[in-house]
Amino acid sequence: MKIFRIMQAATGAVLWIGAALDALAALDTMASAAGYRDSSGIPPHLRAGGLYVEEVEVRS
């Protein structure tokens, strides 16, 4: 598992940080945590301006 951060690109607001296998799984996991079935259910006002998914480097 990797750690991802998902931000609303237009505002820079962090929407979610968590573990997932890849960027698409991270979007689905974020959506599920917010009560949606998967990333296709994310409302248009959150998608406006784009969603930015980045892998977070974990240092030990």
Secondary structure, DSSP 8 states (H G I E B T S, - for coil): -EEEEEEETTT--EEEEEEESSHHHHHHHHHHHTT-SSGGGS-HHHHTT-EEEEEE----
